Amino acid sequence: MGKADGIRVAVVGLGFGKEFVPIYLDHPDVASVAICDLDPERLASVGGRFAVHRRFESFDDLLAADDIDAVHLVSGIPDHAAQAIAALGCGKHCASTVPMATSLADLRAVVAAERVSGRNYMMMETAVYTRQFFHARSLLADGAFGRIQFLRGAHYQDMEQWPPYWLGLPPMWYATHAVAPLLAIADTRAVSVHCFGSGTMRPELQARYGQPFPIETAIFQLEAEGLAAEVTRTLFHAAREYMESFVVYGENACYEWQMEREDPVLFTMSPVEPGSRRAGSASRPVPADRADLLPPEIARYTQRFVYNNQETHLSFEQGGGHHGSHPHLVHEFVRSIVEGRPSAISAVTAANWTAAGICAHESAMQGGARVEVPTFG
């Protein structure tokens, strides 16, 4: 497929969303790019910077446009589910930033919308396209871990001065950056959870969502036989530098990434021989930049390109640029459409990853009671 007969994409939400505009513009299977934002000044600024002339100030007007094949939602959390359902209902493929939704009912509705529409949904989860995750996946493919024995993830972030809908947000509602790598590497889903809230949050942050926890930590029982996972999520009142971390504990190797600005640690031990002490070692393998997995036209976008010292965005800066993941997400979404197959993070997968956090918060609000995580297909 060439540019002329490629797909026609619209990026919705140009705060963090402008990061994706040039990737779509340069993708060899994308014929045209439109942009949509409620702020006319931002719409004009981004349109001018990237020479995008098709612009929408109304999401409804965008949906009514017959010459748009796919939308990429980079809008606020409260809008994700409704906008995805509307886009799919209008016959458009839909990518959405995380989380998919904040209620189980909305997760089911998006899954149903994808199924009925026959169009693709993809949750754009950066954590499973980072250099660090690619390296973990290669270790898994090489058999380095042996049997996986346990998984741990955490996402530390301070949300002071973010848009109002973030204030007091239940931490586990936005847990996919910590949950997804664990479930993806083990190729499984969470089936139940015990979760506890921790810490004290000031009263004005408790008002919007009626929940008191700045921090939540959960233990998940996984569908894979004999496996459990631990996840901690912080949003307020924790003096910790930003980090999206994951650890894979295997019988023969452990891959541990717990510092944003440092390479992961790989611990290895000699094979188990009952009654014998095991020899071990530790190293810091530098994860490769997997630009080789991308078309040459967009390979450079694994590195910093939109934001610089003069122009920044908190999502990009706090997340370390999401470690090269953005062009991989775009490429997977586009190719899934071109090839007529489900995306790698289809509605069912996205719902499984997101539901784990929603159910974890429900458990925390019940004092740590066991909560079953539903299936979605």
Secondary structure, DSSP 8 states (H G I E B T S, - for coil): --STTSEEEEEE-SSSGGGTHHHHHH-TTEEEEEEE-S-HHHHHHHHHHHT---EES-HHHHHH-TT--EEEE---GGGHHHHHHHHHHTT-EEEE-S-S-SSHHHHHHHHHHHHHH---EEE--GGGSSHHHHHHHHHHHTTTT-SEEEEEEEEE---TTS-GGGTT--GGGG-HHHHHHHHHHHT--EEEEEEEEES---HHHHTTTT---SEEEEEEEESSTT-EEEEEEE-SS-----EEEEEEEESSEEEEE--TTS--EEEEE----TTS---EEEE------GGGGS-GGGGGGGS--S--SSS--HHHHHTGGGGG-HHHHHHHHHHHHHHTS--TT-HHHHHHHHHHHHHHHHHHHTTS--EE-----
